[in-house]
């Protein structure tokens, strides 16, 4: 289920790729490639409140999903460097 802090990457009618937060009418950014739009959405999720990323394919169906923790909690789960 898509929630209001989740991001959706989709292909626009003009062939460009866009990302938007769920529930928004307009895209927050537009990109030439899927990779650029996906990377932009991933950065937002990593540095903000976390959430889910949904990637829509050319057919409009969700082809992949990914989840991100809140930035404040990410540091708790990072592997510690023990190579001292």
PDB file of N, CA, C and O in Angstrom, chain B, residues numbered from 101:
ATOM      1  N   UNK B 101       0.845  -1.189   0.000  1.00  0.00           N
ATOM      2  CA  UNK B 101       0.000   0.000   0.000  1.00  0.00           C
ATOM      3  C   UNK B 101       0.885   1.245   0.000  1.00  0.00           C
ATOM      4  O   UNK B 101       1.825   1.351   0.788  1.00  0.00           O
ATOM      5  N   UNK B 102       0.579   2.169  -0.877  1.00  0.00           N
ATOM      6  CA  UNK B 102       1.343   3.403  -0.997  1.00  0.00           C
ATOM      7  C   UNK B 102       0.878   4.380   0.070  1.00  0.00           C
ATOM      8  O   UNK B 102      -0.320   4.608   0.240  1.00  0.00           O
ATOM      9  N   UNK B 103       1.845   4.960   0.792  1.00  0.00           N
ATOM     10  CA  UNK B 103       1.528   5.943   1.826  1.00  0.00           C
ATOM     11  C   UNK B 103       2.077   7.302   1.420  1.00  0.00           C
ATOM     12  O   UNK B 103       2.797   7.413   0.428  1.00  0.00           O
ATOM     13  N   UNK B 104       1.739   8.330   2.181  1.00  0.00           N
ATOM     14  CA  UNK B 104       2.080   9.688   1.770  1.00  0.00           C
ATOM     15  C   UNK B 104       3.557  10.046   1.875  1.00  0.00           C
ATOM     16  O   UNK B 104       3.939  11.131   1.435  1.00  0.00           O
ATOM     17  N   UNK B 105       4.397   9.193   2.432  1.00  0.00           N
ATOM     18  CA  UNK B 105       5.832   9.501   2.421  1.00  0.00           C
ATOM     19  C   UNK B 105       6.582   8.584   1.460  1.00  0.00           C
ATOM     20  O   UNK B 105       7.812   8.534   1.459  1.00  0.00           O
ATOM     21  N   UNK B 106       5.826   7.867   0.650  1.00  0.00           N
ATOM     22  CA  UNK B 106       6.406   6.978  -0.339  1.00  0.00           C
ATOM     23  C   UNK B 106       6.578   7.713  -1.661  1.00  0.00           C
ATOM     24  O   UNK B 106       5.832   8.640  -1.976  1.00  0.00           O
ATOM     25  N   UNK B 107       7.569   7.284  -2.424  1.00  0.00           N
ATOM     26  CA  UNK B 107       7.876   7.908  -3.704  1.00  0.00           C
ATOM     27  C   UNK B 107       7.570   6.949  -4.832  1.00  0.00           C
ATOM     28  O   UNK B 107       7.758   5.738  -4.710  1.00  0.00           O
ATOM     29  N   UNK B 108       7.100   7.502  -5.925  1.00  0.00           N
ATOM     30  CA  UNK B 108       6.776   6.724  -7.115  1.00  0.00           C
ATOM     31  C   UNK B 108       7.589   7.284  -8.283  1.00  0.00           C
ATOM     32  O   UNK B 108       7.609   8.492  -8.517  1.00  0.00           O
ATOM     33  N   UNK B 109       8.254   6.395  -9.007  1.00  0.00           N
ATOM     34  CA  UNK B 109       8.970   6.770 -10.224  1.00  0.00           C
ATOM     35  C   UNK B 109       8.165   6.198 -11.383  1.00  0.00           C
ATOM     36  O   UNK B 109       7.802   5.021 -11.372  1.00  0.00           O
ATOM     37  N   UNK B 110       7.890   7.020 -12.371  1.00  0.00           N
ATOM     38  CA  UNK B 110       7.042   6.590 -13.487  1.00  0.00           C
ATOM     39  C   UNK B 110       7.455   7.292 -14.772  1.00  0.00           C
ATOM     40  O   UNK B 110       8.123   8.325 -14.747  1.00  0.00           O
ATOM     41  N   UNK B 111       7.044   6.712 -15.897  1.00  0.00           N
ATOM     42  CA  UNK B 111       7.339   7.307 -17.192  1.00  0.00           C
ATOM     43  C   UNK B 111       6.181   8.190 -17.617  1.00  0.00           C
ATOM     44  O   UNK B 111       5.020   7.781 -17.595  1.00  0.00           O
ATOM     45  N   UNK B 112       6.523   9.403 -18.001  1.00  0.00           N
ATOM     46  CA  UNK B 112       5.509  10.354 -18.457  1.00  0.00           C
ATOM     47  C   UNK B 112       5.172  10.114 -19.923  1.00  0.00           C
ATOM     48  O   UNK B 112       5.872   9.380 -20.621  1.00  0.00           O
ATOM     49  N   UNK B 113       4.097  10.738 -20.377  1.00  0.00           N
ATOM     50  CA  UNK B 113       3.672  10.593 -21.771  1.00  0.00           C
ATOM     51  C   UNK B 113       4.720  11.102 -22.762  1.00  0.00           C
ATOM     52  O   UNK B 113       4.793  10.614 -23.890  1.00  0.00           O
ATOM     53  N   UNK B 114       5.535  12.083 -22.346  1.00  0.00           N
ATOM     54  CA  UNK B 114       6.563  12.627 -23.238  1.00  0.00           C
ATOM     55  C   UNK B 114       7.835  11.789 -23.262  1.00  0.00           C
ATOM     56  O   UNK B 114       8.803  12.159 -23.925  1.00  0.00           O
ATOM     57  N   UNK B 115       7.846  10.649 -22.537  1.00  0.00           N
ATOM     58  CA  UNK B 115       8.992   9.745 -22.541  1.00  0.00           C
ATOM     59  C   UNK B 115      10.001   9.995 -21.439  1.00  0.00           C
ATOM     60  O   UNK B 115      10.910   9.188 -21.243  1.00  0.00           O
ATOM     61  N   UNK B 116       9.862  11.097 -20.713  1.00  0.00           N
ATOM     62  CA  UNK B 116      10.763  11.385 -19.606  1.00  0.00           C
ATOM     63  C   UNK B 116      10.307  10.621 -18.361  1.00  0.00           C
ATOM     64  O   UNK B 116       9.159  10.188 -18.270  1.00  0.00           O
ATOM     65  N   UNK B 117      11.207  10.468 -17.423  1.00  0.00           N
ATOM     66  CA  UNK B 117      10.908   9.778 -16.164  1.00  0.00           C
ATOM     67  C   UNK B 117      10.756  10.801 -15.051  1.00  0.00           C
ATOM     68  O   UNK B 117      11.503  11.777 -14.986  1.00  0.00           O
ATOM     69  N   UNK B 118       9.791  10.574 -14.182  1.00  0.00           N
ATOM     70  CA  UNK B 118       9.513  11.529 -13.109  1.00  0.00           C
ATOM     71  C   UNK B 118       9.427  10.807 -11.777  1.00  0.00           C
ATOM     72  O   UNK B 118       9.182   9.602 -11.712  1.00  0.00           O
ATOM     73  N   UNK B 119       9.634  11.572 -10.722  1.00  0.00           N
ATOM     74  CA  UNK B 119       9.405  11.039  -9.378  1.00  0.00           C
ATOM     75  C   UNK B 119       8.440  11.970  -8.683  1.00  0.00           C
ATOM     76  O   UNK B 119       8.482  13.187  -8.864  1.00  0.00           O
ATOM     77  N   UNK B 120       7.575  11.382  -7.890  1.00  0.00           N
ATOM     78  CA  UNK B 120       6.654  12.195  -7.104  1.00  0.00           C
ATOM     79  C   UNK B 120       6.340  11.460  -5.818  1.00  0.00           C
ATOM     80  O   UNK B 120       6.431  10.235  -5.737  1.00  0.00           O
ATOM     81  N   UNK B 121       5.968  12.239  -4.817  1.00  0.00           N
ATOM     82  CA  UNK B 121       5.535  11.645  -3.564  1.00  0.00           C
ATOM     83  C   UNK B 121       4.093  11.189  -3.766  1.00  0.00           C
ATOM     84  O   UNK B 121       3.315  11.847  -4.457  1.00  0.00           O
ATOM     85  N   UNK B 122       3.753  10.078  -3.169  1.00  0.00           N
ATOM     86  CA  UNK B 122       2.402   9.551  -3.381  1.00  0.00           C
ATOM     87  C   UNK B 122       1.357  10.574  -2.948  1.00  0.00           C
ATOM     88  O   UNK B 122       1.516  11.262  -1.940  1.00  0.00           O
ATOM     89  N   UNK B 123       0.313  10.655  -3.712  1.00  0.00           N
ATOM     90  CA  UNK B 123      -0.758  11.600  -3.433  1.00  0.00           C
ATOM     91  C   UNK B 123      -0.588  12.946  -4.111  1.00  0.00           C
ATOM     92  O   UNK B 123      -1.538  13.726  -4.181  1.00  0.00           O
ATOM     93  N   UNK B 124       0.608  13.233  -4.613  1.00  0.00           N
ATOM     94  CA  UNK B 124       0.855  14.513  -5.282  1.00  0.00           C
ATOM     95  C   UNK B 124       0.329  14.473  -6.717  1.00  0.00           C
ATOM     96  O   UNK B 124       0.346  13.428  -7.368  1.00  0.00           O
ATOM     97  N   UNK B 125      -0.137  15.621  -7.197  1.00  0.00           N
ATOM     98  CA  UNK B 125      -0.600  15.703  -8.586  1.00  0.00           C
ATOM     99  C   UNK B 125       0.571  15.836  -9.542  1.00  0.00           C
ATOM    100  O   UNK B 125       0.571  15.248 -10.623  1.00  0.00           O
ATOM    101  N   UNK B 126       1.574  16.615  -9.137  1.00  0.00           N
ATOM    102  CA  UNK B 126       2.699  16.912 -10.019  1.00  0.00           C
ATOM    103  C   UNK B 126       3.971  16.233  -9.542  1.00  0.00           C
ATOM    104  O   UNK B 126       4.140  15.949  -8.356  1.00  0.00           O
ATOM    105  N   UNK B 127       4.848  15.984 -10.477  1.00  0.00           N
ATOM    106  CA  UNK B 127       6.150  15.401 -10.166  1.00  0.00           C
ATOM    107  C   UNK B 127       7.018  16.430  -9.444  1.00  0.00           C
ATOM    108  O   UNK B 127       6.920  17.632  -9.691  1.00  0.00           O
ATOM    109  N   UNK B 128       7.859  15.936  -8.555  1.00  0.00           N
ATOM    110  CA  UNK B 128       8.786  16.848  -7.880  1.00  0.00           C
ATOM    111  C   UNK B 128      10.047  17.049  -8.705  1.00  0.00           C
ATOM    112  O   UNK B 128      10.746  18.047  -8.532  1.00  0.00           O
ATOM    113  N   UNK B 129      10.345  16.113  -9.599  1.00  0.00           N
ATOM    114  CA  UNK B 129      11.457  16.290 -10.529  1.00  0.00           C
ATOM    115  C   UNK B 129      11.248  15.396 -11.740  1.00  0.00           C
ATOM    116  O   UNK B 129      10.548  14.385 -11.672  1.00  0.00           O
ATOM    117  N   UNK B 130      11.872  15.786 -12.856  1.00  0.00           N
ATOM    118  CA  UNK B 130      11.768  15.059 -14.118  1.00  0.00           C
ATOM    119  C   UNK B 130      13.176  14.751 -14.593  1.00  0.00           C
ATOM    120  O   UNK B 130      14.075  15.583 -14.470  1.00  0.00           O
ATOM    121  N   UNK B 131      13.368  13.546 -15.139  1.00  0.00           N
ATOM    122  CA  UNK B 131      14.700  13.078 -15.520  1.00  0.00           C
ATOM    123  C   UNK B 131      14.666  12.431 -16.896  1.00  0.00           C
ATOM    124  O   UNK B 131      13.622  11.955 -17.341  1.00  0.00           O
ATOM    125  N   UNK B 132      15.804  12.415 -17.559  1.00  0.00           N
ATOM    126  CA  UNK B 132      15.899  11.830 -18.899  1.00  0.00           C
ATOM    127  C   UNK B 132      15.844  10.304 -18.866  1.00  0.00           C
ATOM    128  O   UNK B 132      15.371   9.679 -19.815  1.00  0.00           O
ATOM    129  N   UNK B 133      16.329   9.703 -17.775  1.00  0.00           N
ATOM    130  CA  UNK B 133      16.384   8.241 -17.709  1.00  0.00           C
ATOM    131  C   UNK B 133      15.733   7.715 -16.432  1.00  0.00           C
ATOM    132  O   UNK B 133      15.573   8.432 -15.445  1.00  0.00           O
ATOM    133  N   UNK B 134      15.370   6.454 -16.489  1.00  0.00           N
ATOM    134  CA  UNK B 134      14.836   5.773 -15.310  1.00  0.00           C
ATOM    135  C   UNK B 134      15.862   5.766 -14.187  1.00  0.00           C
ATOM    136  O   UNK B 134      15.519   6.022 -13.033  1.00  0.00           O
ATOM    137  N   UNK B 135      17.120   5.477 -14.514  1.00  0.00           N
ATOM    138  CA  UNK B 135      18.170   5.424 -13.483  1.00  0.00           C
ATOM    139  C   UNK B 135      18.306   6.750 -12.748  1.00  0.00           C
ATOM    140  O   UNK B 135      18.456   6.768 -11.526  1.00  0.00           O
ATOM    141  N   UNK B 136      18.257   7.857 -13.475  1.00  0.00           N
ATOM    142  CA  UNK B 136      18.374   9.169 -12.840  1.00  0.00           C
ATOM    143  C   UNK B 136      17.207   9.429 -11.898  1.00  0.00           C
ATOM    144  O   UNK B 136      17.402   9.908 -10.781  1.00  0.00           O
ATOM    145  N   UNK B 137      15.998   9.117 -12.343  1.00  0.00           N
ATOM    146  CA  UNK B 137      14.815   9.336 -11.506  1.00  0.00           C
ATOM    147  C   UNK B 137      14.844   8.433 -10.280  1.00  0.00           C
ATOM    148  O   UNK B 137      14.517   8.869  -9.177  1.00  0.00           O
ATOM    149  N   UNK B 138      15.234   7.178 -10.472  1.00  0.00           N
ATOM    150  CA  UNK B 138      15.304   6.230  -9.359  1.00  0.00           C
ATOM    151  C   UNK B 138      16.360   6.653  -8.339  1.00  0.00           C
ATOM    152  O   UNK B 138      16.109   6.614  -7.134  1.00  0.00           O
ATOM    153  N   UNK B 139      17.518   7.050  -8.807  1.00  0.00           N
ATOM    154  CA  UNK B 139      18.578   7.497  -7.896  1.00  0.00           C
ATOM    155  C   UNK B 139      18.159   8.737  -7.113  1.00  0.00           C
ATOM    156  O   UNK B 139      18.464   8.855  -5.926  1.00  0.00           O
ATOM    157  N   UNK B 140      17.470   9.651  -7.764  1.00  0.00           N
ATOM    158  CA  UNK B 140      16.994  10.849  -7.092  1.00  0.00           C
ATOM    159  C   UNK B 140      15.992  10.496  -5.988  1.00  0.00           C
ATOM    160  O   UNK B 140      16.051  11.048  -4.889  1.00  0.00           O
ATOM    161  N   UNK B 141      15.087   9.586  -6.285  1.00  0.00           N
ATOM    162  CA  UNK B 141      14.101   9.158  -5.284  1.00  0.00           C
ATOM    163  C   UNK B 141      14.779   8.423  -4.129  1.00  0.00           C
ATOM    164  O   UNK B 141      14.418   8.625  -2.969  1.00  0.00           O
ATOM    165  N   UNK B 142      15.746   7.586  -4.435  1.00  0.00           N
ATOM    166  CA  UNK B 142      16.471   6.858  -3.378  1.00  0.00           C
ATOM    167  C   UNK B 142      17.188   7.821  -2.435  1.00  0.00           C
ATOM    168  O   UNK B 142      17.180   7.626  -1.219  1.00  0.00           O
ATOM    169  N   UNK B 143      17.800   8.849  -2.991  1.00  0.00           N
ATOM    170  CA  UNK B 143      18.482   9.841  -2.154  1.00  0.00           C
ATOM    171  C   UNK B 143      17.502  10.539  -1.223  1.00  0.00           C
ATOM    172  O   UNK B 143      17.799  10.751  -0.047  1.00  0.00           O
ATOM    173  N   UNK B 144      16.343  10.893  -1.743  1.00  0.00           N
ATOM    174  CA  UNK B 144      15.314  11.536  -0.909  1.00  0.00           C
ATOM    175  C   UNK B 144      14.919  10.627   0.243  1.00  0.00           C
ATOM    176  O   UNK B 144      14.817  11.073   1.386  1.00  0.00           O
ATOM    177  N   UNK B 145      14.699   9.364  -0.053  1.00  0.00           N
ATOM    178  CA  UNK B 145      14.275   8.422   0.980  1.00  0.00           C
ATOM    179  C   UNK B 145      15.374   8.181   2.009  1.00  0.00           C
ATOM    180  O   UNK B 145      15.093   8.026   3.197  1.00  0.00           O
ATOM    181  N   UNK B 146      16.608   8.149   1.560  1.00  0.00           N
ATOM    182  CA  UNK B 146      17.729   7.907   2.478  1.00  0.00           C
ATOM    183  C   UNK B 146      17.977   9.086   3.412  1.00  0.00           C
ATOM    184  O   UNK B 146      18.343   8.895   4.572  1.00  0.00           O
ATOM    185  N   UNK B 147      17.779  10.295   2.914  1.00  0.00           N
ATOM    186  CA  UNK B 147      18.121  11.484   3.702  1.00  0.00           C
ATOM    187  C   UNK B 147      16.932  12.093   4.434  1.00  0.00           C
ATOM    188  O   UNK B 147      17.107  13.007   5.240  1.00  0.00           O
ATOM    189  N   UNK B 148      15.748  11.610   4.171  1.00  0.00           N
ATOM    190  CA  UNK B 148      14.562  12.177   4.818  1.00  0.00           C
ATOM    191  C   UNK B 148      13.939  11.172   5.766  1.00  0.00           C
ATOM    192  O   UNK B 148      14.648  10.530   6.540  1.00  0.00           O
ATOM    193  N   UNK B 149      12.648  11.029   5.718  1.00  0.00           N
ATOM    194  CA  UNK B 149      11.917  10.215   6.688  1.00  0.00           C
ATOM    195  C   UNK B 149      11.768   8.750   6.331  1.00  0.00           C
ATOM    196  O   UNK B 149      10.977   8.046   6.959  1.00  0.00           O
ATOM    197  N   UNK B 150      12.499   8.276   5.350  1.00  0.00           N
ATOM    198  CA  UNK B 150      12.340   6.890   4.940  1.00  0.00           C
ATOM    199  C   UNK B 150      11.022   6.698   4.217  1.00  0.00           C
ATOM    200  O   UNK B 150      10.334   7.667   3.894  1.00  0.00           O
ATOM    201  N   UNK B 151      10.675   5.462   3.966  1.00  0.00           N
ATOM    202  CA  UNK B 151       9.440   5.153   3.252  1.00  0.00           C
ATOM    203  C   UNK B 151       9.700   4.088   2.220  1.00  0.00           C
ATOM    204  O   UNK B 151      10.658   3.323   2.331  1.00  0.00           O
ATOM    205  N   UNK B 152       8.847   4.037   1.212  1.00  0.00           N
ATOM    206  CA  UNK B 152       8.976   3.032   0.163  1.00  0.00           C
ATOM    207  C   UNK B 152       9.132   3.705  -1.188  1.00  0.00           C
ATOM    208  O   UNK B 152       8.650   4.813  -1.423  1.00  0.00           O
ATOM    209  N   UNK B 153       9.824   2.992  -2.066  1.00  0.00           N
ATOM    210  CA  UNK B 153      10.015   3.449  -3.435  1.00  0.00           C
ATOM    211  C   UNK B 153       9.326   2.452  -4.356  1.00  0.00           C
ATOM    212  O   UNK B 153       9.590   1.251  -4.294  1.00  0.00           O
ATOM    213  N   UNK B 154       8.445   2.956  -5.207  1.00  0.00           N
ATOM    214  CA  UNK B 154       7.735   2.137  -6.179  1.00  0.00           C
ATOM    215  C   UNK B 154       8.186   2.561  -7.570  1.00  0.00           C
ATOM    216  O   UNK B 154       8.161   3.747  -7.901  1.00  0.00           O
ATOM    217  N   UNK B 155       8.595   1.598  -8.381  1.00  0.00           N
ATOM    218  CA  UNK B 155       9.008   1.874  -9.751  1.00  0.00           C
ATOM    219  C   UNK B 155       7.952   1.307 -10.687  1.00  0.00           C
ATOM    220  O   UNK B 155       7.684   0.105 -10.683  1.00  0.00           O
ATOM    221  N   UNK B 156       7.355   2.184 -11.487  1.00  0.00           N
ATOM    222  CA  UNK B 156       6.375   1.751 -12.479  1.00  0.00           C
ATOM    223  C   UNK B 156       7.089   1.526 -13.802  1.00  0.00           C
ATOM    224  O   UNK B 156       7.937   2.323 -14.202  1.00  0.00           O
ATOM    225  N   UNK B 157       6.746   0.450 -14.471  1.00  0.00           N
ATOM    226  CA  UNK B 157       7.321   0.150 -15.776  1.00  0.00           C
ATOM    227  C   UNK B 157       6.606   0.892 -16.888  1.00  0.00           C
ATOM    228  O   UNK B 157       5.740   1.732 -16.641  1.00  0.00           O
ATOM    229  N   UNK B 158       6.984   0.566 -18.121  1.00  0.00           N
ATOM    230  CA  UNK B 158       6.375   1.208 -19.281  1.00  0.00           C
ATOM    231  C   UNK B 158       4.876   0.959 -19.347  1.00  0.00           C
ATOM    232  O   UNK B 158       4.129   1.763 -19.905  1.00  0.00           O
ATOM    233  N   UNK B 159       4.440  -0.162 -18.772  1.00  0.00           N
ATOM    234  CA  UNK B 159       3.029  -0.536 -18.822  1.00  0.00           C
ATOM    235  C   UNK B 159       2.206   0.063 -17.690  1.00  0.00           C
ATOM    236  O   UNK B 159       1.000  -0.172 -17.617  1.00  0.00           O
ATOM    237  N   UNK B 160       2.843   0.844 -16.794  1.00  0.00           N
ATOM    238  CA  UNK B 160       2.131   1.480 -15.687  1.00  0.00           C
ATOM    239  C   UNK B 160       1.982   0.602 -14.462  1.00  0.00           C
ATOM    240  O   UNK B 160       1.451   1.047 -13.445  1.00  0.00           O
ATOM    241  N   UNK B 161       2.445  -0.647 -14.539  1.00  0.00           N
ATOM    242  CA  UNK B 161       2.375  -1.557 -13.395  1.00  0.00           C
ATOM    243  C   UNK B 161       3.631  -1.423 -12.549  1.00  0.00           C
ATOM    244  O   UNK B 161       4.707  -1.112 -13.061  1.00  0.00           O
ATOM    245  N   UNK B 162       3.488  -1.658 -11.257  1.00  0.00           N
ATOM    246  CA  UNK B 162       4.644  -1.586 -10.359  1.00  0.00           C
ATOM    247  C   UNK B 162       5.542  -2.787 -10.617  1.00  0.00           C
ATOM    248  O   UNK B 162       5.116  -3.937 -10.504  1.00  0.00           O
ATOM    249  N   UNK B 163       6.791  -2.499 -10.966  1.00  0.00           N
ATOM    250  CA  UNK B 163       7.741  -3.552 -11.291  1.00  0.00           C
ATOM    251  C   UNK B 163       8.721  -3.831 -10.159  1.00  0.00           C
ATOM    252  O   UNK B 163       9.284  -4.922 -10.079  1.00  0.00           O
ATOM    253  N   UNK B 164       8.925  -2.865  -9.297  1.00  0.00           N
ATOM    254  CA  UNK B 164       9.798  -3.117  -8.149  1.00  0.00           C
ATOM    255  C   UNK B 164       9.431  -2.191  -7.001  1.00  0.00           C
ATOM    256  O   UNK B 164       8.863  -1.115  -7.187  1.00  0.00           O
ATOM    257  N   UNK B 165       9.779  -2.656  -5.806  1.00  0.00           N
ATOM    258  CA  UNK B 165       9.538  -1.892  -4.578  1.00  0.00           C
ATOM    259  C   UNK B 165      10.783  -1.995  -3.716  1.00  0.00           C
ATOM    260  O   UNK B 165      11.509  -2.987  -3.774  1.00  0.00           O
ATOM    261  N   UNK B 166      11.023  -0.977  -2.928  1.00  0.00           N
ATOM    262  CA  UNK B 166      12.133  -0.988  -1.987  1.00  0.00           C
ATOM    263  C   UNK B 166      11.735  -0.163  -0.778  1.00  0.00           C
ATOM    264  O   UNK B 166      10.975   0.798  -0.901  1.00  0.00           O
ATOM    265  N   UNK B 167      12.243  -0.532   0.390  1.00  0.00           N
ATOM    266  CA  UNK B 167      11.924   0.186   1.628  1.00  0.00           C
ATOM    267  C   UNK B 167      13.181   0.808   2.211  1.00  0.00           C
ATOM    268  O   UNK B 167      14.280   0.272   2.070  1.00  0.00           O
ATOM    269  N   UNK B 168      13.000   1.946   2.867  1.00  0.00           N
ATOM    270  CA  UNK B 168      14.107   2.673   3.484  1.00  0.00           C
ATOM    271  C   UNK B 168      13.725   3.067   4.901  1.00  0.00           C
ATOM    272  O   UNK B 168      12.601   3.505   5.146  1.00  0.00           O
ATOM    273  N   UNK B 169      14.651   2.914   5.825  1.00  0.00           N
ATOM    274  CA  UNK B 169      14.444   3.342   7.202  1.00  0.00           C
ATOM    275  C   UNK B 169      14.624   4.844   7.302  1.00  0.00           C
ATOM    276  O   UNK B 169      15.224   5.467   6.426  1.00  0.00           O
ATOM    277  N   UNK B 170      14.099   5.423   8.375  1.00  0.00           N
ATOM    278  CA  UNK B 170      14.337   6.840   8.631  1.00  0.00           C
ATOM    279  C   UNK B 170      15.834   7.064   8.774  1.00  0.00           C
ATOM    280  O   UNK B 170      16.546   6.201   9.288  1.00  0.00           O
ATOM    281  N   UNK B 171      16.315   8.215   8.323  1.00  0.00           N
ATOM    282  CA  UNK B 171      17.741   8.534   8.365  1.00  0.00           C
ATOM    283  C   UNK B 171      18.286   8.441   9.787  1.00  0.00           C
ATOM    284  O   UNK B 171      19.434   8.037   9.976  1.00  0.00           O
ATOM    285  N   UNK B 172      17.492   8.803  10.783  1.00  0.00           N
ATOM    286  CA  UNK B 172      17.971   8.773  12.164  1.00  0.00           C
ATOM    287  C   UNK B 172      18.188   7.358  12.660  1.00  0.00           C
ATOM    288  O   UNK B 172      19.000   7.140  13.559  1.00  0.00           O
ATOM    289  N   UNK B 173      17.478   6.387  12.092  1.00  0.00           N
ATOM    290  CA  UNK B 173      17.620   5.006  12.507  1.00  0.00           C
ATOM    291  C   UNK B 173      18.646   4.238  11.687  1.00  0.00           C
ATOM    292  O   UNK B 173      19.118   3.189  12.127  1.00  0.00           O
ATOM    293  N   UNK B 174      19.001   4.731  10.513  1.00  0.00           N
ATOM    294  CA  UNK B 174      19.937   4.021   9.659  1.00  0.00           C
ATOM    295  C   UNK B 174      21.277   3.805  10.341  1.00  0.00           C
ATOM    296  O   UNK B 174      21.886   2.745  10.199  1.00  0.00           O
ATOM    297  N   UNK B 175      21.739   4.808  11.081  1.00  0.00           N
ATOM    298  CA  UNK B 175      23.050   4.688  11.715  1.00  0.00           C
ATOM    299  C   UNK B 175      23.069   3.586  12.772  1.00  0.00           C
ATOM    300  O   UNK B 175      24.127   3.022  13.051  1.00  0.00           O
ATOM    301  N   UNK B 176      21.930   3.272  13.357  1.00  0.00           N
ATOM    302  CA  UNK B 176      21.868   2.203  14.350  1.00  0.00           C
ATOM    303  C   UNK B 176      22.096   0.828  13.736  1.00  0.00           C
ATOM    304  O   UNK B 176      22.565  -0.093  14.406  1.00  0.00           O
ATOM    305  N   UNK B 177      21.759   0.698  12.450  1.00  0.00           N
ATOM    306  CA  UNK B 177      21.826  -0.604  11.800  1.00  0.00           C
ATOM    307  C   UNK B 177      23.038  -0.761  10.889  1.00  0.00           C
ATOM    308  O   UNK B 177      23.226  -1.825  10.300  1.00  0.00           O
ATOM    309  N   UNK B 178      23.851   0.260  10.764  1.00  0.00           N
ATOM    310  CA  UNK B 178      25.044   0.149   9.928  1.00  0.00           C
ATOM    311  C   UNK B 178      26.058  -0.779  10.600  1.00  0.00           C
ATOM    312  O   UNK B 178      26.214  -0.782  11.821  1.00  0.00           O
ATOM    313  N   UNK B 179      26.723  -1.544   9.784  1.00  0.00           N
ATOM    314  CA  UNK B 179      27.736  -2.456  10.284  1.00  0.00           C
ATOM    315  C   UNK B 179      28.914  -1.636  10.818  1.00  0.00           C
ATOM    316  O   UNK B 179      29.397  -0.723  10.148  1.00  0.00           O
ATOM    317  N   UNK B 180      29.355  -1.958  11.992  1.00  0.00           N
ATOM    318  CA  UNK B 180      30.487  -1.245  12.590  1.00  0.00           C
ATOM    319  C   UNK B 180      31.784  -1.723  11.981  1.00  0.00           C
ATOM    320  O   UNK B 180      31.928  -2.902  11.657  1.00  0.00           O
ATOM    321  N   UNK B 181      32.725  -0.814  11.823  1.00  0.00           N
ATOM    322  CA  UNK B 181      34.028  -1.168  11.291  1.00  0.00           C
ATOM    323  C   UNK B 181      34.857  -1.751  12.411  1.00  0.00           C
ATOM    324  O   UNK B 181      35.177  -1.055  13.374  1.00  0.00           O
ATOM    325  N   UNK B 182      35.208  -3.022  12.300  1.00  0.00           N
ATOM    326  CA  UNK B 182      35.972  -3.703  13.347  1.00  0.00           C
ATOM    327  C   UNK B 182      37.380  -4.042  12.870  1.00  0.00           C
ATOM    328  O   UNK B 182      38.032  -4.921  13.434  1.00  0.00           O
ATOM    329  N   UNK B 183      37.846  -3.356  11.842  1.00  0.00           N
ATOM    330  CA  UNK B 183      39.162  -3.668  11.270  1.00  0.00           C
ATOM    331  C   UNK B 183      40.263  -2.795  11.850  1.00  0.00           C
ATOM    332  O   UNK B 183      41.236  -2.510  11.151  1.00  0.00           O
ATOM    333  N   UNK B 184      40.152  -2.370  13.070  1.00  0.00           N
ATOM    334  CA  UNK B 184      41.156  -1.479  13.672  1.00  0.00           C
ATOM    335  C   UNK B 184      42.424  -2.186  14.029  1.00  0.00           C
ATOM    336  O   UNK B 184      43.354  -1.563  14.543  1.00  0.00           O
TER     337      UNK B 184
END
